[in-house]
Each structure stands twice: as structure tokens, then as C-alpha cells.
């Protein structure tokens, strides 16, 4: 009897806005795990936290990213920040009783 081993496929990358797609592609090509997390968490507050922790490592035990990747991550962070409402901003859901 032969066993068939199935490896789960990674979810497809979402279509990123053209302004940020090259940066996401660059990060994903050189650091697939980081790219996959960006794709999975796109549009969530958690992505902002993740990018902040990834760019500004407080542990001090990491080698760090090459300059082009840091620049791409910063651009992704800044772009994504425009998609997330800031705390204190008025939300339409707050008006519903």
C-alpha cells in the first residue's frame, strides 16, 4: 500500500495596490516567511504591529535586513498605515446604538 503525502499549498498572494506591489514582491522573494505574513495579515491592525516589530527589533539578537528590504518594509508599513483607522478617529460603527 502506497501512502500519498499531501503538502498544503500556501495561499495565493492577494493583489496588492500597484503603489506597493513591487515592495511586497521584493520582500517575499528574499524573505518568504515575512512576505507570507504580509499577505496573510494585509488589512489588519496586526500587520502594523508585526511590521513595527520586524523593522524595529527590540530583542537585539537579530542580524537585520539588507537596506533594500528595510526600505521596502518601511514603504509597506507607511502605505498600510493609511488603510488602518487611527485610534481616536470617528468610526461609523460607534454611532450605532
Backbone as a chain_set.jsonl record, in Angstrom:
{"seq": "XXXXXXXXXXXXXXXXXXXXXXXXXXXXXXXXXXXXXXXXXXXXXXXXXXXXXXXXXXXXXXXXXXXXXXXXXXXXXXXXXXXXXXXXXXXXXXXXX", "coords": {"N": [[0.846, -1.177, 0.0], [0.642, 2.124, -0.916], [1.517, 5.267, 0.385], [0.09, 8.436, 0.173], [1.367, 11.524, 0.306], [0.355, 14.644, 1.109], [1.135, 17.926, 0.625], [0.324, 20.929, 2.104], [-0.68, 23.743, 0.205], [0.586, 27.031, -0.055], [-1.415, 29.899, 0.626], [-2.664, 31.886, -2.106], [-0.991, 34.887, -3.131], [-2.433, 37.986, -2.321], [-3.873, 40.523, -4.478], [-1.997, 43.236, -4.502], [-2.053, 46.817, -4.065], [-0.918, 48.762, -6.861], [0.987, 50.693, -6.142], [2.413, 49.606, -4.06], [2.949, 46.982, -4.61], [5.461, 46.159, -5.916], [7.286, 46.349, -3.772], [6.29, 44.495, -1.914], [6.574, 42.177, -3.408], [9.381, 42.075, -3.663], [10.18, 41.749, -0.955], [8.914, 39.301, -0.402], [10.238, 37.619, -2.206], [12.859, 37.531, -1.208], [12.582, 37.061, 1.507], [10.598, 34.823, 2.26], [8.893, 33.986, 4.409], [8.301, 36.347, 5.802], [7.085, 37.76, 3.736], [4.865, 36.096, 3.325], [3.513, 36.438, 5.733], [2.838, 39.135, 5.53], [1.055, 39.004, 3.372], [-0.948, 37.37, 4.472], [-1.857, 38.852, 6.681], [-2.681, 41.258, 5.617], [-4.367, 44.33, 5.662], [-5.096, 44.325, 8.301], [-4.886, 45.363, 11.75], [-3.029, 43.931, 13.11], [-1.009, 43.468, 11.25], [0.302, 45.926, 11.135], [1.411, 46.022, 13.695], [3.077, 43.741, 13.544], [4.831, 44.461, 11.415], [6.017, 46.706, 12.575], [7.364, 45.521, 14.751], [9.041, 43.856, 13.33], [10.604, 45.547, 11.734], [11.755, 47.245, 13.638], [13.481, 45.767, 15.692], [13.458, 44.912, 18.986], [14.754, 43.066, 20.476], [17.405, 42.685, 19.855], [18.972, 40.544, 19.053], [19.138, 39.884, 16.432], [20.26, 39.664, 13.022], [19.483, 41.526, 11.145], [17.951, 43.215, 8.328], [18.814, 43.528, 4.823], [19.527, 46.746, 3.327], [17.775, 47.41, 1.032], [15.539, 45.825, 1.624], [14.731, 46.754, 4.133], [13.961, 49.349, 3.367], [11.824, 48.687, 1.656], [10.093, 47.394, 3.477], [9.538, 49.543, 5.176], [8.174, 51.235, 3.381], [5.952, 49.623, 2.836], [4.866, 49.51, 5.406], [4.227, 52.246, 5.834], [2.376, 52.689, 3.739], [0.383, 50.787, 4.355], [-0.425, 51.747, 6.781], [-2.087, 53.859, 6.104], [-4.407, 52.568, 5.509], [-5.501, 51.664, 7.829], [-7.671, 52.639, 10.387], [-6.936, 55.267, 12.622], [-6.521, 55.257, 16.173], [-8.945, 56.948, 18.021], [-10.0, 58.195, 15.839], [-13.113, 58.927, 14.344], [-15.554, 56.465, 14.086], [-17.923, 54.862, 12.018], [-19.348, 52.778, 13.119], [-19.405, 53.34, 15.791], [-21.51, 55.048, 16.099], [-23.799, 53.579, 16.018], [-26.469, 52.39, 17.861]], "CA": [[0.0, 0.0, 0.0], [1.43, 3.351, -1.028], [0.99, 6.439, 1.066], [0.14, 9.674, -0.602], [1.621, 12.638, 1.199], [-0.125, 15.895, 0.53], [1.706, 19.114, 1.247], [-0.597, 22.057, 1.896], [-0.159, 24.84, -0.602], [0.472, 28.358, 0.54], [-2.488, 30.658, -0.011], [-2.136, 32.793, -3.134], [-0.755, 36.271, -2.714], [-3.505, 38.875, -2.774], [-3.483, 41.591, -5.396], [-1.65, 44.438, -3.752], [-2.139, 48.042, -4.876], [0.288, 48.944, -7.69], [1.976, 51.542, -5.477], [3.167, 48.859, -3.05], [3.173, 45.61, -5.084], [6.872, 45.796, -6.11], [7.95, 46.176, -2.479], [5.845, 43.219, -1.338], [7.206, 41.127, -4.214], [10.789, 42.037, -3.285], [10.28, 41.149, 0.388], [8.523, 37.893, -0.493], [11.274, 36.881, -2.942], [14.068, 37.345, -0.399], [12.2, 36.588, 2.844], [9.265, 34.283, 2.016], [8.04, 33.963, 5.615], [7.848, 37.713, 6.051], [6.14, 38.042, 2.661], [3.63, 35.343, 3.572], [2.792, 37.093, 6.834], [2.26, 40.373, 4.995], [-0.099, 38.613, 2.571], [-1.984, 36.831, 5.351], [-2.382, 39.859, 7.616], [-2.955, 42.509, 4.912], [-5.616, 44.996, 6.014], [-5.381, 44.182, 9.73], [-4.046, 46.093, 12.702], [-1.943, 43.035, 13.476], [0.1, 43.652, 10.32], [1.058, 47.105, 11.564], [2.227, 45.606, 14.852], [4.098, 42.819, 13.06], [5.842, 45.214, 10.678], [6.751, 47.521, 13.542], [8.273, 44.646, 15.494], [10.014, 43.291, 12.393], [11.523, 46.607, 11.315], [12.45, 47.77, 14.817], [13.656, 44.636, 16.593], [13.885, 45.346, 20.314], [15.492, 41.993, 21.141], [18.833, 42.904, 19.636], [19.708, 39.33, 18.717], [18.913, 39.606, 15.014], [21.258, 40.199, 12.103], [18.912, 42.675, 10.443], [17.652, 43.064, 6.903], [19.589, 44.398, 3.921], [18.927, 48.066, 3.155], [16.601, 47.444, 0.147], [14.395, 45.191, 2.293], [14.282, 47.717, 5.144], [13.243, 50.411, 2.652], [10.559, 48.118, 1.19], [9.232, 47.196, 4.653], [9.078, 50.868, 5.624], [7.16, 51.685, 2.428], [4.754, 48.811, 3.084], [4.33, 49.971, 6.686], [3.608, 53.57, 5.639], [1.189, 52.545, 2.895], [-0.633, 50.032, 5.095], [-0.89, 52.627, 7.855], [-3.184, 54.677, 5.575], [-5.598, 51.729, 5.408], [-5.978, 51.341, 9.168], [-8.107, 53.84, 11.116], [-6.15, 55.59, 13.818], [-7.334, 55.314, 17.386], [-9.449, 58.291, 18.225], [-10.771, 58.592, 14.668], [-14.52, 58.589, 14.465], [-15.914, 55.268, 13.359], [-19.357, 54.826, 11.791], [-19.949, 51.772, 13.995], [-19.588, 53.943, 17.106], [-22.767, 55.781, 16.106], [-24.919, 52.652, 16.069], [-26.858, 52.095, 19.255]], "C": [[0.892, 1.241, 0.0], [0.735, 4.475, -0.296], [1.11, 7.651, 0.162], [0.279, 10.827, 0.387], [1.231, 13.923, 0.485], [0.469, 17.049, 1.324], [0.748, 20.274, 1.014], [0.078, 23.171, 1.109], [-0.351, 26.148, 0.143], [-0.677, 29.09, -0.149], [-1.905, 31.612, -1.049], [-1.955, 34.198, -2.572], [-1.93, 37.12, -3.192], [-2.971, 39.888, -3.779], [-3.238, 42.845, -4.57], [-1.8, 45.655, -4.652], [-0.828, 48.25, -5.64], [1.377, 49.771, -7.012], [2.885, 50.746, -4.539], [3.531, 47.443, -3.521], [4.649, 45.267, -5.316], [7.619, 45.562, -4.792], [7.573, 44.846, -1.843], [6.501, 42.066, -2.094], [8.679, 40.965, -3.854], [10.982, 41.35, -1.929], [9.977, 39.662, 0.301], [9.585, 37.058, -1.201], [12.487, 36.58, -2.064], [13.785, 36.788, 0.994], [10.766, 36.059, 2.769], [8.352, 34.258, 3.237], [7.475, 35.333, 5.926], [6.819, 38.093, 4.986], [4.81, 37.339, 2.861], [2.819, 35.97, 4.702], [2.141, 38.388, 6.37], [0.989, 40.04, 4.213], [-1.255, 38.153, 3.453], [-2.636, 37.91, 6.2], [-2.764, 41.175, 6.949], [-4.326, 43.059, 5.314], [-5.955, 44.931, 7.496], [-4.426, 45.023, 10.576], [-2.839, 45.239, 13.089], [-0.748, 43.177, 12.528], [0.932, 44.864, 10.715], [1.958, 46.753, 12.749], [3.385, 44.712, 14.407], [5.215, 43.564, 12.323], [6.674, 46.078, 11.614], [7.77, 46.698, 14.317], [9.367, 44.071, 14.592], [11.056, 44.331, 11.988], [12.385, 47.067, 12.485], [12.551, 46.673, 15.863], [14.226, 45.108, 17.921], [14.728, 44.28, 21.016], [16.991, 42.119, 20.954], [19.622, 41.681, 19.247], [19.533, 38.931, 17.255], [19.995, 40.258, 14.166], [20.754, 41.464, 11.42], [18.723, 42.382, 8.97], [18.6, 43.926, 6.076], [18.816, 45.707, 3.681], [17.724, 48.077, 2.205], [15.347, 46.837, 0.787], [13.852, 46.114, 3.369], [13.47, 48.823, 4.479], [11.881, 49.906, 2.182], [9.595, 47.919, 2.356], [8.702, 48.522, 5.181], [7.995, 51.406, 4.689], [5.852, 50.921, 2.613], [4.078, 49.287, 4.365], [3.583, 51.297, 6.51], [2.336, 53.479, 4.806], [0.063, 51.88, 3.678], [-1.232, 50.877, 6.217], [-2.062, 53.501, 7.381], [-4.487, 53.895, 5.473], [-6.256, 51.468, 6.76], [-6.434, 52.617, 9.863], [-7.26, 54.047, 12.367], [-7.065, 55.601, 15.033], [-7.729, 56.765, 17.625], [-10.204, 58.814, 17.026], [-12.213, 58.148, 14.867], [-14.832, 57.409, 13.564], [-17.43, 55.23, 13.195], [-20.045, 53.818, 12.717], [-20.165, 52.318, 15.401], [-20.923, 54.645, 17.223], [-23.983, 54.873, 16.221], [-25.206, 52.277, 17.511], [-27.332, 50.681, 19.37]], "O": [[1.79, 1.371, 0.832], [-0.487, 4.613, -0.353], [2.116, 7.847, -0.52], [-0.608, 11.061, 1.208], [1.725, 14.231, -0.599], [0.318, 17.128, 2.543], [0.395, 20.576, -0.126], [1.247, 23.492, 1.322], [-1.325, 26.336, 0.871], [-0.894, 28.93, -1.35], [-0.782, 32.092, -0.893], [-2.67, 34.628, -1.667], [-2.371, 36.99, -4.334], [-1.761, 40.078, -3.906], [-4.166, 43.433, -4.014], [-1.685, 45.54, -5.873], [0.248, 47.947, -5.124], [2.562, 49.571, -7.279], [4.006, 51.169, -4.257], [4.347, 46.778, -2.882], [5.068, 44.17, -4.946], [8.478, 44.685, -4.707], [8.427, 44.148, -1.296], [6.934, 41.088, -1.484], [9.172, 39.841, -3.75], [11.84, 40.48, -1.779], [10.704, 38.847, 0.868], [9.807, 35.905, -0.832], [13.075, 35.502, -2.161], [14.635, 36.128, 1.591], [9.827, 36.751, 3.161], [7.149, 34.488, 3.106], [6.302, 35.463, 6.276], [5.79, 38.687, 5.307], [3.752, 37.912, 2.6], [1.591, 36.028, 4.638], [1.021, 38.703, 6.771], [-0.033, 40.709, 4.368], [-2.408, 38.507, 3.208], [-3.848, 37.881, 6.414], [-3.135, 42.123, 7.641], [-5.321, 42.334, 5.304], [-7.001, 45.432, 7.908], [-3.312, 45.344, 10.159], [-1.76, 45.765, 13.362], [0.398, 43.025, 12.952], [2.159, 44.817, 10.634], [3.125, 47.143, 12.791], [4.524, 44.897, 14.834], [6.396, 43.328, 12.574], [7.893, 46.172, 11.465], [8.906, 47.13, 14.515], [10.486, 43.829, 15.044], [12.247, 44.029, 11.909], [13.593, 47.255, 12.343], [11.779, 46.658, 16.823], [15.335, 45.638, 17.979], [15.349, 44.561, 22.042], [17.763, 41.697, 21.816], [20.844, 41.763, 19.12], [19.753, 37.777, 16.889], [20.571, 41.277, 14.548], [21.536, 42.376, 11.15], [19.272, 41.417, 8.437], [19.124, 44.928, 6.562], [17.594, 45.748, 3.822], [16.719, 48.704, 2.536], [14.231, 47.283, 0.522], [12.636, 46.249, 3.508], [12.405, 49.193, 4.974], [10.886, 50.622, 2.297], [8.412, 48.237, 2.242], [7.543, 48.613, 5.589], [7.006, 51.973, 5.152], [4.772, 51.508, 2.554], [2.858, 49.449, 4.404], [2.454, 51.452, 6.976], [1.333, 54.116, 5.127], [-1.074, 52.351, 3.665], [-2.406, 50.732, 6.556], [-2.935, 53.843, 8.179], [-5.558, 54.491, 5.363], [-7.428, 51.097, 6.826], [-5.675, 53.584, 9.929], [-6.921, 53.096, 13.071], [-8.249, 55.92, 14.925], [-6.927, 57.682, 17.446], [-10.972, 59.769, 17.149], [-12.483, 57.118, 15.484], [-14.413, 57.372, 12.407], [-18.155, 55.537, 14.141], [-21.214, 53.998, 13.06], [-21.018, 51.814, 16.132], [-21.429, 54.824, 18.331], [-25.085, 55.349, 16.494], [-24.314, 51.899, 18.27], [-27.702, 50.24, 20.458]]}, "num_chains": 1, "name": "protein.A"}
